[in-house]
Amino acid sequence: MTEVLDPADRDICAALLRNGRASWRLIAQATGLQERTVSRRATRLFEQGLVRVTAFAHPLVAGRGDAFLARIACRPDQLSNVARWLSHRPETLWVSTLMSESAVLAECFIRTEDRASLIERELPRLEVRDYSFSPLHRYRRTVRGWQPDILDEGQLAVLGEDETSALVAPEELLNELDQVDRGILDLLIRDGRMSIDAISSELGLAKATVRRRIQILQRADRVSIRAVLDPGLLGFPYEVYLDARVSVARLGALADLIAADPRSRWVAETSSDSSVRAMLAFRDRNEVPAAIAELATRFPEGELSVRAEPLLTMYKRSDVVLPPAYPAP
């Protein structure tokens, strides 16, 4: 079981989830910790491999294709093989196995021209029993926007970045990245806190140009730079996949309710079957029935259908392939 960090480390991690490039001084201002304490503790978390800061481009900007939730069923002895295969695919953003059945879940972005090849040619090479790719039509929370109930709204406002504009930005406002932006993004994917000096030296660009480009990418919400970590470190070890269904007329209301819960890490609507798909992180399994019961009180009896399935092992988070959860035999 993942050991929970102490309160100071949790505050720092919550700040880095909000804005991965925030200066130690800004994080100190938001959390009330000493700047040297923030620097020392954050550096230790990075060195221990518990926290990684990386950049994530808005999928529309990156031209990754349309969003789908993949569910792939397989034999138990093939579960880790399928999950590992998916986690190394460029189409996937996060990948997890399920505890409730022998299946893998993954958020995918697939270009139209690549769909047939992936599903009809490459997927059958694995020992797969069944699959589904449900189209995701509207996001209410993405993996980059989770804010656990650690810092309050005032503290988060100090740190600046959030995903609100990215959730509502029309596609035509999200221009493709140019060559300079892509070069900067590639380096920030490797290390979201890489210094301006290092990026400038690596790409042969003026420091002022690098600084300005990063600011523009972040302010326009075309690129997010944030921490990637196990929610268990923050006291939320029990991750659950939720499939909630209501009438089409109430779909938006249901999505709003789920997204407003600070335990929600990822929330999307699938209008083709009038469902809300979500990933939530709880302190323990006993919180799940209460959360579902609370949702049910907001709808007429019998209108809401909810299925909650605990996640087993995460193989990829926020575009980052995770190390094996256990050593190979």
C-alpha positions in Angstrom: 0.0 0.0 0.0 1.3 3.5 -0.9 2.4 5.4 2.2 0.6 8.8 2.6 2.9 11.9 2.6 2.9 14.2 5.5 0.8 17.5 5.4 3.6 19.7 4.1 4.5 17.3 1.3 0.8 17.0 0.4 0.5 20.8 0.1 3.5 21.0 -2.2 2.2 18.1 -4.4 -1.3 19.8 -4.6 0.4 23.0 -5.7 2.4 21.2 -8.4 -0.7 19.5 -9.6 -2.1 22.9 -10.2 0.9 24.5 -11.7 4.0 22.3 -12.2 6.3 25.2 -13.1 5.3 27.4 -10.2 8.4 28.8 -8.5 9.3 27.7 -5.0 8.5 31.2 -3.9 5.0 31.1 -5.4 4.3 27.7 -3.9 5.6 29.0 -0.5 3.2 31.9 -0.8 0.3 29.6 -1.6 1.0 27.0 1.1 2.4 29.2 3.9 5.6 27.1 4.0 9.1 28.5 3.9 10.6 28.8 0.4 13.7 26.7 1.4 11.4 24.1 2.9 9.4 23.9 -0.4 12.6 23.6 -2.4 14.1 20.9 -0.2 11.0 18.8 0.1 10.0 19.0 -3.6 13.6 18.1 -4.7 13.4 15.1 -2.4 10.1 14.0 -3.9 11.5 14.3 -7.4 14.7 12.4 -6.6 12.7 9.6 -5.0 10.6 9.3 -8.1 7.4 9.9 -6.3 6.5 13.0 -8.3 7.2 13.9 -11.9 6.4 17.2 -13.6 5.6 17.0 -17.3 3.9 19.0 -20.0 0.7 17.9 -21.7 -0.6 19.5 -24.9 -4.3 20.0 -25.4 -5.3 17.1 -27.7 -6.8 19.4 -30.2 -3.6 21.4 -30.4 -1.5 18.2 -30.7 -3.7 16.8 -33.5 -4.2 13.5 -31.6 -7.6 12.7 -33.0 -11.0 12.0 -31.5 -11.4 10.9 -27.9 -12.6 7.4 -26.9 -12.8 5.3 -23.8 -11.5 1.8 -24.7 -12.6 -1.2 -22.7 -10.7 -4.4 -23.7 -11.6 -7.8 -22.2 -9.0 -10.6 -22.1 -8.0 -13.7 -20.2 -6.5 -13.0 -16.7 -3.1 -14.3 -17.8 -3.1 -11.7 -20.6 -4.3 -8.7 -18.5 -0.9 -7.2 -17.9 0.3 -7.8 -21.5 -2.7 -6.0 -22.9 -2.3 -3.2 -20.4 1.4 -2.8 -21.1 0.8 -2.8 -24.9 -1.8 -0.1 -24.5 0.3 2.0 -22.2 3.1 2.2 -24.8 0.7 3.2 -27.6 0.8 6.9 -28.5 -3.0 7.0 -28.7 -3.5 6.4 -24.9 -3.4 9.0 -22.2 -4.1 6.8 -19.2 -4.4 3.0 -18.9 -5.7 0.8 -16.0 -6.8 -2.7 -15.3 -10.1 -3.4 -13.5 -10.5 -5.4 -10.3 -14.1 -6.3 -11.1 -13.3 -8.3 -14.3 -10.5 -9.2 -16.6 -10.5 -6.0 -18.6 -8.4 -3.0 -19.3 -9.6 0.6 -19.5 -7.9 3.4 -21.4 -8.6 6.9 -22.6 -7.6 7.1 -26.3 -7.2 9.8 -28.9 -7.4 8.2 -32.4 -7.2 9.9 -35.8 -9.9 8.9 -38.2 -7.4 7.5 -40.7 -5.9 5.3 -38.0 -9.0 3.7 -36.5 -9.3 0.7 -38.8 -5.6 -0.2 -38.6 -5.7 -0.1 -34.8 -8.9 -2.0 -34.2 -9.0 -4.4 -37.1 -5.4 -5.2 -37.6 -3.3 -4.4 -34.5 -5.7 -5.2 -31.7 -6.5 -8.8 -33.0 -2.8 -9.7 -32.7 -3.4 -9.7 -28.9 -5.3 -12.4 -27.1 -8.4 -10.3 -26.7 -11.9 -11.6 -25.9 -13.9 -8.4 -26.6 -13.5 -4.7 -26.9 -15.5 -1.4 -27.1 -14.5 2.1 -28.0 -17.0 4.6 -26.6 -16.8 8.1 -28.1 -16.3 10.8 -25.5 -18.2 13.9 -26.5 -17.6 16.4 -23.8 -15.1 16.6 -20.9 -16.0 18.0 -17.5 -12.7 17.1 -15.8 -9.5 15.8 -17.4 -6.5 14.0 -15.9 -4.7 17.4 -15.9 -7.4 19.2 -13.9 -7.8 17.1 -10.7 -7.5 19.2 -7.5 -7.8 17.1 -4.4 -9.4 18.6 -1.3 -6.0 19.8 0.1 -5.6 23.5 -0.9 -8.5 25.9 -0.8 -9.7 28.1 -3.7 -7.7 31.1 -2.5 -4.5 29.1 -2.4 -5.2 27.6 -5.8 -5.8 31.1 -7.2 -2.3 32.2 -6.2 -0.9 29.4 -8.3 -2.7 30.6 -11.4 -3.2 27.7 -13.8 -6.5 25.7 -14.2 -8.2 23.9 -16.9 -11.5 25.8 -17.1 -10.8 27.5 -20.5 -9.6 24.2 -22.0 -12.9 22.5 -21.2 -14.9 25.1 -23.1 -12.5 26.4 -25.8 -13.9 26.0 -29.3 -11.8 23.9 -31.6 -11.1 26.8 -34.1 -9.3 28.8 -31.3 -6.8 26.0 -30.7 -4.2 26.5 -33.4 -1.5 23.9 -34.2 1.8 24.2 -32.5 4.6 25.6 -34.7 8.1 24.1 -34.8 9.5 26.2 -32.0 6.5 25.4 -29.7 6.9 21.7 -30.4 10.6 21.8 -29.6 9.9 23.4 -26.3 7.0 21.0 -25.6 9.2 18.0 -26.3 11.7 19.1 -23.7 9.0 20.0 -21.1 7.5 16.5 -21.6 10.8 15.1 -20.5 11.1 17.6 -17.6 8.3 20.1 -16.9 10.6 22.1 -14.7 13.5 22.3 -17.1 15.1 25.7 -16.7 14.7 28.5 -19.3 18.5 28.5 -19.6 18.6 24.7 -20.4 15.8 24.9 -22.9 17.5 28.0 -24.6 20.8 26.1 -24.8 19.2 22.9 -26.1 17.2 24.6 -28.9 19.5 27.5 -29.7 16.8 30.1 -28.9 17.0 33.3 -27.0 15.9 33.0 -23.3 13.4 35.7 -23.8 11.8 33.8 -26.6 11.6 30.6 -24.6 10.1 32.4 -21.6 7.5 34.2 -23.7 6.5 31.0 -25.7 6.0 29.0 -22.5 3.9 31.8 -21.0 1.7 32.0 -24.1 1.2 28.3 -24.2 0.2 28.1 -20.6 -2.0 31.2 -20.6 -3.9 30.1 -23.7 -4.3 26.7 -22.0 -2.8 25.0 -25.1 -0.2 23.3 -22.8 -0.5 22.3 -19.2 2.5 21.6 -17.0 1.7 19.6 -13.9 2.7 16.9 -11.5 2.0 13.3 -12.2 1.7 11.1 -9.0 -0.1 8.3 -7.3 -3.2 9.7 -5.6 -2.5 7.3 -2.7 0.4 9.6 -1.7 -2.1 12.3 -1.0 -4.4 10.0 1.0 -6.7 8.9 -1.9 -5.6 5.3 -2.6 -8.9 3.8 -3.7 -9.5 4.6 -7.3 -12.8 3.8 -8.9 -14.3 3.9 -12.5 -17.8 5.1 -12.6 -20.4 4.6 -15.3 -23.5 6.6 -14.5 -26.6 6.8 -16.8 -29.6 9.1 -16.9 -32.0 10.5 -19.5 -30.4 12.7 -22.2 -32.1 15.7 -20.7 -30.4 15.2 -17.4 -27.0 14.2 -18.7 -25.4 17.7 -18.2 -26.7 18.0 -14.7 -25.3 14.6 -13.8 -21.9 15.4 -15.3 -21.8 18.7 -13.4 -22.5 17.0 -10.1 -19.8 14.4 -10.6 -17.2 16.9 -11.8 -17.9 19.2 -8.8 -16.8 16.4 -6.4 -13.1 17.0 -5.5 -12.5 13.3 -5.6 -13.2 13.3 -9.4 -10.0 12.9 -11.4 -11.6 12.6 -14.8 -15.2 13.1 -16.1 -16.6 12.8 -19.6 -20.0 12.6 -21.3 -20.9 9.9 -23.8 -24.0 11.2 -25.4 -24.4 8.1 -27.6 -25.6 6.1 -24.6 -26.5 9.0 -22.3 -23.8 8.2 -19.8 -21.1 9.9 -17.7 -17.9 8.1 -17.4 -15.6 9.1 -14.5 -12.6 8.2 -12.5 -12.6 9.1 -8.8 -10.0 8.7 -6.0 -11.4 8.0 -2.5 -9.8 7.7 0.9 -11.2 4.2 1.3 -13.8 1.9 -0.2 -16.4 2.8 2.4 -16.8 6.3 0.8 -18.0 4.9 -2.5 -21.6 3.8 -1.5 -22.2 7.1 0.2 -21.0 9.0 -2.8 -23.4 7.0 -5.1 -26.3 7.5 -2.6 -25.7 11.2 -2.6 -25.9 11.3 -6.4 -29.1 9.3 -6.3 -30.8 11.9 -4.1 -30.5 14.4 -6.9 -32.7 12.5 -9.4 -36.2 10.9 -9.3 -36.2 7.4 -8.0 -35.2 4.9 -10.7 -33.9 7.5 -13.2 -30.2 7.1 -12.3 -28.2 4.0 -12.9 -24.6 3.8 -11.5 -22.0 1.1 -11.8 -18.8 1.6 -9.8 -15.8 -0.6 -10.5 -12.5 -0.4 -8.5 -9.3 0.0 -10.5 -6.6 -2.5 -10.0 -3.3 -1.3 -11.4 -2.5 2.0 -13.3 -0.1 1.4 -16.2 -0.1 5.0 -17.5 -1.1 8.4 -16.0 -1.3 11.7 -17.8 0.7 10.4 -20.8 3.4 9.0 -18.5 4.1 5.2 -18.7 4.5 4.0 -15.1 7.2 1.5 -13.9 5.9 -2.0 -13.3 3.9 -2.4 -10.1 5.6 -5.6 -9.3 8.8 -7.3 -10.6 8.6 -9.7 -13.5 8.8 -13.4 -12.5 
